[in-house]
Amino acid sequence: MKGDTGTSDILQLAYGTEQLAMELYRQFSGMWEDEEFSHFWREFSEEERSHPEFWRNLSVFGTILTTIS
């Protein structure tokens, strides 16, 4: 059971890290007057948008598998 807690913690950390990255990139996009740099960071932020959901879904899937086993 201890392994399950560790896995859950790792998945939560990954989820939170992806959310922070998305917000950081969004903030970077507002720091540049040069539209090319601003656009680059805005696109990067948009790319990150799906990543937290991946980790959340993986966490939910893992919980379901643990419950079934």
N, C-alpha and C positions, 0 to 999 in steps of 0.2 A: 504494500500500500504506500510505503514511503516513496517509491519510484513514481507513482501516479501524481503525488503532490509535486515532485520535482518537475515532471513533465508539464503539469498545469502552470507552474510558476514560469517556466521557460516560454510557454505559449503566450502567457499574459505579458511577459516582458517583450516578446517579439511584437505583439499587437501594439503595445504602448510605444515602442520604438518607431514603428511605422507611422503611427499617428503624429509623433513628434517630428519625424522627418518631413512628412507632408506639410505640417505647419511651418517648419523652418524654411522649406523651399518656397512656400507661399510668401513668407515675410521677405525672403531674399528678392523675390520678384518685384517688390515695392521699393527696394533700395537702389535700384539702378535707373538713372535717367535715360541711358541708352536702351532703346526699345528692344534691340536684339538680345541683350542680356536679360532684360525683364521678361521677355517672351520665353527665353530658355528656361528660367526658373519657374515660370508659371506652368509651362509644359511638364517640367519635372514634377511639380506638385500634383498636377492632374494624373500623371503616371502613377504616383504613389497612392492615389485615392482607393484603388482596389486592393492594395496590399494588406491593410488592417483587417479587412473582411476575410481575406484568405486565412489569416491566423485565427480569427474568431471562429470561422467555420471548422477549421481543423481541430480547435479546442472542443467545440460542440460534438464533432464526430468522435473524438477520442473519449469523451464522457459517455456517449451512447454505447460505444464498444465496451467500455469498462463496465457499464451497467448491465449489458447483455451477458458478458462473460461470467 
